Amino acid sequence: MTTQTTHERFNIGEAARRSQVSSKMVRHYELLGLLPGIVRTDAGYRLYSDKDVHTLRFIKRSRDLGFSMLEIAELLKLWQNRRRSSADVQKIALRHVHDLQQRMAEMQVMKKTLENLVQCCRADHRPDCPILDELGGLGEDFETPASASTVRNRKAENR
């Protein structure tokens, strides 16, 4: 049995496997500057350290929580700076929570709009389809998602 040393290096495939990030994304993160100073062999192959794999896991967890690449870059800098202020980290997290809340509200409006459009559809063998009409811009009030109930009411009156 061999013990792992702190100087052990991994090729990109092994680093990807250990971090559960695809090789393509590992290259992408390096290109974005999130993985600076990757060692290369004389032949140009990348060699990753345990620290690099740890950084890749950090990035993956951050992506899983929906942080943007800019936010991840900020968080990485703070994570690597032991003299950081936790208040700075919290500001980024709270900003992200607010963004998620906004997106969830927008998605609720989209869901309601689609539900209303589905209700307007007769789902028969005729080619008339209010859903496609709205998507194609042929509907009356699709400019604002909240107006879908108005569209449904007008279409119901025209039946």
Sine and cosine of phi, psi and omega as CSV:
sin_phi,cos_phi,sin_psi,cos_psi,sin_omega,cos_omega
0.00,0.00,0.75,-0.66,0.01,-1.00
-0.98,-0.20,0.54,-0.84,0.07,-1.00
-0.98,-0.18,0.57,-0.82,-0.03,-1.00
-0.98,0.18,0.73,-0.69,0.05,-1.00
-0.99,-0.15,0.31,-0.95,0.01,-1.00
-0.95,0.31,-0.19,0.98,-0.01,-1.00
-0.98,-0.18,0.08,1.00,0.00,-1.00
-0.91,0.42,0.64,-0.77,0.00,-1.00
-0.86,-0.52,0.51,-0.86,-0.05,-1.00
-0.83,-0.56,0.52,-0.85,0.13,-0.99
-0.96,0.27,0.11,-0.99,-0.09,-1.00
-0.89,0.45,-0.60,0.80,0.01,-1.00
-0.89,0.45,-0.68,0.73,0.01,-1.00
-0.94,0.35,-0.65,0.76,0.04,-1.00
-0.89,0.45,-0.65,0.76,0.04,-1.00
-0.90,0.44,-0.70,0.72,0.00,-1.00
-0.89,0.46,-0.72,0.69,-0.04,-1.00
-0.92,0.40,-0.53,0.85,-0.04,-1.00
-0.99,-0.10,-0.19,0.98,-0.06,-1.00
0.88,0.47,0.60,0.80,0.07,-1.00
-0.85,-0.53,0.67,-0.74,-0.02,-1.00
-0.91,0.42,0.44,-0.90,0.05,-1.00
-0.85,0.53,-0.62,0.79,0.02,-1.00
-0.87,0.49,-0.69,0.72,0.00,-1.00
-0.94,0.34,-0.55,0.84,0.06,-1.00
-0.86,0.51,-0.72,0.69,0.03,-1.00
-0.89,0.47,-0.67,0.74,0.00,-1.00
-0.88,0.48,-0.72,0.70,0.01,-1.00
-0.89,0.45,-0.60,0.80,0.06,-1.00
-0.91,0.41,-0.69,0.72,0.01,-1.00
-0.87,0.49,-0.59,0.81,0.02,-1.00
-0.97,0.24,-0.15,0.99,0.01,-1.00
1.00,0.02,0.18,0.98,0.01,-1.00
-0.98,0.18,-0.31,0.95,0.05,-1.00
-0.82,-0.57,0.96,0.28,-0.04,-1.00
-0.97,0.24,0.43,-0.90,0.13,-0.99
0.94,0.35,0.55,0.83,0.04,-1.00
-0.94,0.35,0.78,-0.63,0.00,-1.00
-0.94,0.33,0.60,-0.80,0.06,-1.00
-0.80,-0.59,0.52,-0.85,0.07,-1.00
-0.97,0.24,0.12,-0.99,0.06,-1.00
-0.86,0.50,-0.48,0.88,0.01,-1.00
-1.00,0.10,-0.05,1.00,0.05,-1.00
1.00,-0.08,0.05,1.00,0.01,-1.00
-0.97,0.26,0.64,-0.77,0.02,-1.00
-0.97,0.25,0.61,-0.79,0.08,-1.00
-0.79,-0.61,0.82,-0.58,-0.08,-1.00
-0.95,-0.31,0.58,-0.82,0.03,-1.00
-0.99,-0.15,0.12,-0.99,0.11,-0.99
-0.84,0.54,-0.63,0.77,0.01,-1.00
-0.88,0.47,-0.66,0.75,0.03,-1.00
-0.89,0.45,-0.67,0.74,0.03,-1.00
-0.89,0.45,-0.66,0.75,0.04,-1.00
-0.88,0.48,-0.67,0.74,0.04,-1.00
-0.90,0.44,-0.66,0.75,0.04,-1.00
-0.88,0.48,-0.64,0.77,0.05,-1.00
-0.90,0.44,-0.65,0.76,0.06,-1.00
-0.85,0.52,-0.73,0.68,0.00,-1.00
-0.88,0.47,-0.71,0.71,0.00,-1.00
-0.87,0.49,-0.73,0.69,0.02,-1.00
-0.88,0.47,-0.64,0.76,0.02,-1.00
-0.90,0.44,-0.69,0.73,0.04,-1.00
-0.90,0.44,-0.65,0.76,0.02,-1.00
-0.87,0.50,-0.48,0.88,0.04,-1.00
-1.00,0.02,0.01,1.00,0.11,-0.99
1.00,0.06,0.20,0.98,0.05,-1.00
-0.91,0.40,0.57,-0.82,0.06,-1.00
-0.97,0.25,0.21,-0.98,0.02,-1.00
-0.90,0.43,-0.58,0.81,0.04,-1.00
-0.91,0.41,-0.67,0.74,0.04,-1.00
-0.90,0.43,-0.64,0.77,0.01,-1.00
-0.90,0.44,-0.65,0.76,0.04,-1.00
-0.87,0.49,-0.68,0.74,0.05,-1.00
-0.89,0.46,-0.72,0.69,-0.02,-1.00
-0.90,0.44,-0.63,0.77,0.04,-1.00
-0.87,0.48,-0.70,0.72,0.03,-1.00
-0.87,0.49,-0.69,0.73,0.01,-1.00
-0.92,0.39,-0.64,0.77,-0.01,-1.00
-0.89,0.46,-0.61,0.79,-0.03,-1.00
-0.99,0.12,-0.19,0.98,-0.01,-1.00
-0.98,-0.19,0.97,-0.22,-0.03,-1.00
-0.93,0.37,-0.20,0.98,0.01,-1.00
-0.99,-0.16,0.28,0.96,-0.03,-1.00
-0.93,0.37,0.25,-0.97,0.12,-0.99
-0.97,-0.23,0.77,-0.64,0.02,-1.00
-0.91,0.42,-0.40,0.92,0.05,-1.00
-0.89,0.46,-0.57,0.82,0.04,-1.00
-0.91,0.41,-0.63,0.77,0.03,-1.00
-0.92,0.40,-0.69,0.72,-0.02,-1.00
-0.89,0.46,-0.61,0.79,0.02,-1.00
-0.85,0.52,-0.70,0.72,0.00,-1.00
-0.90,0.43,-0.70,0.71,-0.02,-1.00
-0.90,0.43,-0.67,0.74,0.01,-1.00
-0.92,0.40,-0.62,0.78,0.07,-1.00
-0.87,0.49,-0.65,0.76,0.00,-1.00
-0.93,0.37,-0.65,0.76,0.05,-1.00
-0.86,0.51,-0.70,0.71,0.02,-1.00
-0.87,0.49,-0.69,0.72,0.03,-1.00
-0.88,0.47,-0.68,0.73,0.03,-1.00
-0.89,0.47,-0.66,0.75,0.03,-1.00
-0.88,0.47,-0.67,0.74,0.03,-1.00
-0.89,0.46,-0.72,0.69,-0.01,-1.00
-0.90,0.44,-0.61,0.79,0.03,-1.00
-0.90,0.43,-0.64,0.77,0.04,-1.00
-0.90,0.44,-0.69,0.72,0.04,-1.00
-0.89,0.46,-0.64,0.77,0.01,-1.00
-0.92,0.39,-0.56,0.83,0.07,-1.00
-0.89,0.45,-0.66,0.75,0.05,-1.00
-0.90,0.44,-0.68,0.73,0.03,-1.00
-0.87,0.49,-0.70,0.72,0.00,-1.00
-0.87,0.49,-0.73,0.68,-0.01,-1.00
-0.89,0.46,-0.67,0.74,0.03,-1.00
-0.87,0.49,-0.73,0.68,0.01,-1.00
-0.91,0.42,-0.64,0.77,0.05,-1.00
-0.87,0.49,-0.67,0.74,0.04,-1.00
-0.90,0.44,-0.67,0.74,0.03,-1.00
-0.90,0.43,-0.63,0.77,0.04,-1.00
-0.88,0.48,-0.64,0.76,0.03,-1.00
-0.90,0.44,-0.50,0.86,0.01,-1.00
-0.97,0.26,-0.34,0.94,-0.07,-1.00
-0.99,0.13,0.75,-0.66,0.01,-1.00
-0.97,0.23,-0.32,0.95,0.00,-1.00
0.81,0.59,0.72,0.69,0.03,-1.00
-0.92,-0.40,-0.28,-0.96,-0.06,-1.00
-1.00,0.00,0.03,1.00,0.02,-1.00
-0.98,0.20,0.44,-0.90,-0.01,-1.00
-0.98,0.22,-0.26,0.97,-0.01,-1.00
-0.89,0.47,0.77,-0.64,0.00,-1.00
-0.55,-0.83,0.95,-0.31,0.01,-1.00
-0.89,0.46,-0.45,0.89,0.03,-1.00
-0.91,0.42,-0.77,0.64,0.01,-1.00
-0.92,0.40,-0.59,0.81,0.05,-1.00
-0.86,0.51,-0.71,0.70,0.00,-1.00
-0.91,0.41,-0.70,0.72,0.00,-1.00
-0.90,0.44,-0.54,0.84,0.00,-1.00
-1.00,0.08,0.01,1.00,0.02,-1.00
0.99,0.14,0.20,0.98,0.00,-1.00
-1.00,-0.03,-0.13,0.99,0.02,-1.00
-0.97,0.24,0.18,-0.98,-0.13,-0.99
-0.99,0.17,-0.72,0.70,-0.19,-0.98
-0.72,-0.69,0.60,0.80,-0.10,-0.99
-0.98,0.20,-0.05,1.00,-0.03,-1.00
-0.83,0.56,-0.63,0.77,0.01,-1.00
-0.90,-0.43,0.80,-0.60,-0.04,-1.00
-0.82,0.57,-0.56,0.83,-0.03,-1.00
-0.92,0.39,-0.29,0.96,-0.05,-1.00
-0.99,0.14,0.02,1.00,-0.03,-1.00
-0.87,0.49,-0.57,0.82,0.03,-1.00
-0.92,0.40,-0.58,0.82,0.06,-1.00
-0.90,0.43,-0.68,0.73,0.03,-1.00
-0.87,0.48,-0.71,0.70,-0.01,-1.00
-0.88,0.48,-0.69,0.72,-0.01,-1.00
-0.90,0.44,-0.67,0.74,0.03,-1.00
-0.90,0.44,-0.68,0.73,-0.02,-1.00
-0.92,0.39,-0.58,0.81,0.04,-1.00
-0.90,0.43,-0.61,0.79,0.02,-1.00
-0.92,0.40,-0.52,0.86,-0.05,-1.00
-0.99,0.12,-0.10,0.99,-0.04,-1.00
-0.96,0.29,0.00,0.00,0.00,0.00
